[in-house]
Amino acid sequence: MLYLALGAAALAFFVWIGRGKPILKRREWRFTSAAFALAAFTGAAFVGLRGLWWESIVLVVLGLSLAATARRTDTGPRPPRSGRMGISEACSILGVTEDATPAEIQAAYTRLMRLAHPDKGGTSGLAAQLNAARDRLLSK
């Protein structure tokens, strides 16, 4: 019980230090969350061997929750949800100027799609955004 109280005190300290601002960036949080999940699973095994089943169950649930947050990844930019994409937004996505020719637009789209295609390790959201940007600029 002492360790749970110390953990709660440490969490309260980090919340007080942060005061609403993120303390750790996304990458550091994922690493820290995975380390705490491993510690929770180790603690669950330890207290389970001592016969403290309820504490073990609580630590397993805590470890699963922390492991789930460590696995979450950002899917990247998403296509616009409502209305049409603006011309300036489409230009910034493809990296072209507003007076770009259709050949320049297509060349920028092809270059970026080689990197962002889902079959090449990119995300479907980014590929959809590139498609929407190309279509918007070619239809202006």
Helices and strands as residue ranges (DSSP letters): H 2-18, H 26-49, H 53-71, H 87-94, H 102-116, G 118-120, H 124-138
